[in-house]
Amino acid sequence: MSRLKNLHEARSPGLTAPSKPPPSRGRESPPTASRVWRIADILQERIASQQLRAGERLQEQALATEFGTSRTVIREVLGSLEQRSLVQRIPNRGAYVKGLGEKEVLEIFEIREWLEALLTLRATRNAPDGHWARFLAQFEGPLAASIQAGDLSAYNDALEDLRLETARVADNEIANSFIYQVLDRARVIKIRVTLLPGRAEAGRLLHLKMLRCMAARDGEGAQLYKREIISSARDLFVKYKALIL
């Protein structure tokens, strides 16, 4: 695992968590959803980038001090992470980062391949002409330079932007609700696979082919490329699972 951690630190500096907010003063207001989500997202990023490793304990008081909040808020955060299957809370022992098993990862890839292909097909059919132009420009030019320079954070941000827009345009609430549950867990593996040598550039080229199909309103072609993107990531996971898990 240390090899992957070193690769992450060398090639993806943009994945470090934001600086902690100043501590609160006086009596704290009831926890708000936005505050809980913000802290949960930071901790999820740390789990995905292996700053927090499987089996590591998450101490409420230490987290409360770091984020300048109360243990009540941190309990809400840990509950959110538990719902995302990233944390396991054990009575009288505390909360721990949950590990991933090979069977679970392969199941996630299988679900993603079909659901995301469906959303890509629907988004291609629903979008007006010219809708994907900005993504085409991004994947054709700036992202190639960013990957060449070793800035994988720009690539991951672009993938997330494209995923969100595809889901919005696809306009299928049921499919989106299912994929949302899967992606929280899948993101941990996705980032680790992206760090493998050559994967980011290969993924960029596949996304570019998919986007050209989307721009041409070729839904069948677009969904086939989406499936290839995910299946090729799955194949890399199988090949390098000892390094990734």
C-alpha positions as CSV (number, residue, x, y, z in Angstrom):
1,M,0.0,0.0,0.0
2,S,3.0,2.4,0.6
3,R,3.7,2.4,-3.1
4,L,0.3,3.6,-3.9
5,K,0.5,6.2,-1.2
6,N,3.8,7.5,-2.5
7,L,2.4,7.6,-6.0
8,H,-0.6,9.6,-4.8
9,E,1.5,12.1,-2.9
10,A,3.8,12.6,-5.9
11,R,1.2,12.9,-8.6
12,S,-2.0,14.3,-7.0
13,P,-1.2,17.1,-4.6
14,G,-4.7,18.6,-5.1
15,L,-6.4,15.9,-3.2
16,T,-5.3,17.2,0.3
17,A,-8.2,18.3,2.5
18,P,-9.0,22.0,2.9
19,S,-7.5,23.7,6.0
20,K,-9.6,23.4,9.1
21,P,-12.1,26.1,9.9
22,P,-11.6,28.3,13.0
23,P,-13.0,26.9,16.2
24,S,-16.4,28.1,17.2
25,R,-17.0,30.3,20.2
26,G,-19.8,30.2,22.7
27,R,-22.7,27.8,22.5
28,E,-23.0,26.0,19.2
29,S,-26.1,26.1,17.2
30,P,-27.8,22.8,16.3
31,P,-25.9,20.8,13.7
32,T,-26.9,21.8,10.1
33,A,-26.9,19.4,7.2
34,S,-24.4,21.6,5.3
35,R,-21.8,21.4,8.1
36,V,-22.2,17.7,8.5
37,W,-21.9,17.1,4.8
38,R,-18.8,19.3,4.5
39,I,-16.9,17.5,7.2
40,A,-18.1,14.1,5.9
41,D,-16.9,15.0,2.4
42,I,-13.4,16.0,3.8
43,L,-13.1,12.7,5.7
44,Q,-14.4,10.7,2.7
45,E,-11.6,12.4,0.6
46,R,-9.0,11.3,3.2
47,I,-10.3,7.8,3.1
48,A,-10.3,7.7,-0.7
49,S,-6.7,9.1,-0.8
50,Q,-5.5,6.7,2.0
51,Q,-4.7,9.5,4.4
52,L,-7.1,7.5,6.6
53,R,-6.6,3.7,6.2
54,A,-8.8,0.7,6.7
55,G,-9.1,-0.2,10.4
56,E,-8.0,3.3,11.6
57,R,-10.0,4.6,14.5
58,L,-11.8,8.0,14.1
59,Q,-11.8,9.7,17.5
60,E,-14.8,12.0,18.1
61,Q,-13.0,14.5,20.4
62,A,-9.9,14.8,18.1
63,L,-12.2,15.4,15.1
64,A,-14.3,17.9,17.0
65,T,-11.2,19.8,17.9
66,E,-9.8,19.8,14.4
67,F,-13.0,21.1,12.8
68,G,-13.9,23.5,15.6
69,T,-17.2,21.8,16.3
70,S,-18.9,19.6,18.9
71,R,-18.9,15.9,19.4
72,T,-22.6,16.0,18.6
73,V,-21.9,17.2,15.0
74,I,-19.1,14.6,14.7
75,R,-21.5,11.8,15.6
76,E,-23.7,13.0,12.8
77,V,-20.7,13.0,10.5
78,L,-19.8,9.5,11.5
79,G,-23.4,8.4,11.0
80,S,-23.3,9.9,7.5
81,L,-20.1,8.0,6.7
82,E,-21.5,4.8,8.1
83,Q,-24.5,5.2,5.7
84,R,-22.0,5.6,2.8
85,S,-20.4,2.3,4.0
86,L,-17.1,4.0,4.6
87,V,-17.1,3.8,8.4
88,Q,-18.1,1.0,10.8
89,R,-19.3,2.0,14.3
90,I,-18.8,-0.7,17.0
91,P,-20.7,-0.3,20.3
92,N,-18.3,0.6,23.2
93,R,-15.3,0.6,20.9
94,G,-15.8,3.6,18.5
95,A,-15.8,4.3,14.8
96,Y,-13.3,2.7,12.4
97,V,-12.5,3.2,8.7
98,K,-14.2,0.3,6.9
99,G,-12.1,-1.8,4.5
100,L,-13.1,-2.9,1.0
101,G,-13.3,-6.5,-0.1
102,E,-12.6,-7.8,-3.6
103,K,-16.1,-9.2,-4.0
104,E,-17.7,-5.9,-3.0
105,V,-15.5,-3.9,-5.4
106,L,-16.4,-6.1,-8.3
107,E,-20.1,-5.8,-7.5
108,I,-19.7,-2.1,-7.5
109,F,-18.1,-2.1,-10.9
110,E,-20.9,-4.3,-12.3
111,I,-23.6,-2.0,-11.0
112,R,-21.8,1.1,-12.2
113,E,-21.3,-0.3,-15.7
114,W,-25.0,-0.8,-16.3
115,L,-26.4,2.2,-14.4
116,E,-24.0,4.8,-15.7
117,A,-24.4,3.5,-19.3
118,L,-28.1,4.0,-18.9
119,L,-27.7,7.5,-17.7
120,T,-25.2,8.3,-20.5
121,L,-27.7,7.0,-23.1
122,R,-30.5,9.1,-21.7
123,A,-28.4,12.2,-21.3
124,T,-27.3,11.9,-24.9
125,R,-30.9,11.7,-26.1
126,N,-32.1,14.5,-23.9
127,A,-29.4,17.1,-24.4
128,P,-29.8,19.9,-26.9
129,D,-27.4,20.3,-29.8
130,G,-24.1,21.7,-28.6
131,H,-24.6,20.9,-25.0
132,W,-21.4,18.8,-24.6
133,A,-19.1,21.3,-26.3
134,R,-17.5,22.6,-23.2
135,F,-16.6,19.1,-22.0
136,L,-15.2,18.2,-25.4
137,A,-13.0,21.3,-25.3
138,Q,-11.9,20.4,-21.8
139,F,-11.0,16.8,-22.5
140,E,-9.4,17.6,-25.9
141,G,-7.0,20.3,-24.5
142,P,-6.5,21.4,-20.9
143,L,-6.9,17.9,-19.3
144,A,-4.2,16.4,-21.6
145,A,-1.8,19.0,-20.4
146,S,-2.8,18.6,-16.7
147,I,-2.3,14.8,-16.9
148,Q,1.0,15.2,-18.6
149,A,2.1,17.6,-15.8
150,G,0.9,15.0,-13.2
151,D,-2.1,17.1,-12.0
152,L,-4.6,14.3,-11.5
153,S,-6.9,16.5,-9.3
154,A,-8.0,18.4,-12.4
155,Y,-8.8,15.2,-14.2
156,N,-10.8,13.9,-11.2
157,D,-12.7,17.2,-10.9
158,A,-13.6,17.1,-14.6
159,L,-14.9,13.5,-14.3
160,E,-17.1,14.5,-11.4
161,D,-18.4,17.6,-13.3
162,L,-19.2,15.5,-16.3
163,R,-20.9,12.8,-14.1
164,L,-23.1,15.4,-12.4
165,E,-24.2,17.0,-15.6
166,T,-24.9,13.6,-17.2
167,A,-27.0,12.6,-14.2
168,R,-28.9,15.9,-14.4
169,V,-29.6,15.8,-18.1
170,A,-30.5,12.1,-17.9
171,D,-33.4,13.0,-15.7
172,N,-34.0,9.6,-14.2
173,E,-34.5,10.0,-10.5
174,I,-34.6,6.3,-9.7
175,A,-31.4,5.5,-11.5
176,N,-29.7,8.5,-10.0
177,S,-30.7,7.5,-6.5
178,F,-29.2,4.0,-6.9
179,I,-26.0,5.3,-8.5
180,Y,-25.6,7.9,-5.8
181,Q,-25.5,5.1,-3.1
182,V,-22.9,3.2,-5.1
183,L,-20.7,6.1,-6.0
184,D,-19.9,7.1,-2.4
185,R,-18.3,3.7,-2.0
186,A,-16.9,3.5,-5.5
187,R,-15.1,6.8,-5.2
188,V,-12.5,5.3,-2.9
189,I,-11.5,2.7,-5.6
190,K,-11.9,5.1,-8.5
191,I,-9.3,7.5,-7.2
192,R,-6.8,4.7,-6.5
193,V,-7.3,3.2,-10.0
194,T,-6.7,6.6,-11.5
195,L,-3.4,6.8,-9.8
196,L,-2.1,3.7,-11.6
197,P,0.5,4.6,-14.3
198,G,-1.2,5.5,-17.6
199,R,-4.8,5.1,-16.4
200,A,-5.6,8.8,-16.4
201,E,-4.5,9.4,-20.0
202,A,-6.2,6.2,-21.2
203,G,-9.4,7.3,-19.4
204,R,-9.2,10.8,-20.9
205,L,-9.1,9.3,-24.4
206,L,-12.0,7.0,-23.8
207,H,-14.1,9.9,-22.3
208,L,-13.2,11.9,-25.4
209,K,-14.6,9.2,-27.7
210,M,-17.7,9.0,-25.5
211,L,-18.2,12.7,-25.6
212,R,-17.9,12.8,-29.4
213,C,-20.7,10.3,-29.6
214,M,-22.8,12.3,-27.2
215,A,-22.2,15.5,-29.2
216,A,-23.3,13.6,-32.3
217,R,-26.4,12.3,-30.5
218,D,-25.2,8.7,-30.8
219,G,-26.6,7.3,-27.6
220,E,-25.8,3.7,-28.4
221,G,-22.1,4.5,-29.1
222,A,-21.9,6.8,-26.0
223,Q,-23.2,4.1,-23.7
224,L,-20.8,1.5,-25.2
225,Y,-17.8,3.8,-24.4
226,K,-19.1,4.4,-20.9
227,R,-19.2,0.7,-20.3
228,E,-15.7,0.3,-21.7
229,I,-14.5,3.1,-19.4
230,I,-15.8,1.2,-16.3
231,S,-14.9,-2.3,-17.5
232,S,-11.3,-1.3,-18.2
233,A,-11.1,0.2,-14.7
234,R,-12.4,-3.1,-13.4
235,D,-9.7,-5.0,-15.3
236,L,-7.0,-2.7,-13.9
237,F,-8.4,-3.3,-10.4
238,V,-8.2,-7.1,-10.9
239,K,-4.6,-6.8,-12.1
240,Y,-3.4,-4.5,-9.3
241,K,-5.8,-5.5,-6.5
242,A,-2.9,-6.3,-4.1
243,L,-1.7,-2.7,-4.5
244,I,-5.1,-1.0,-4.4
245,L,-6.9,-2.8,-1.5
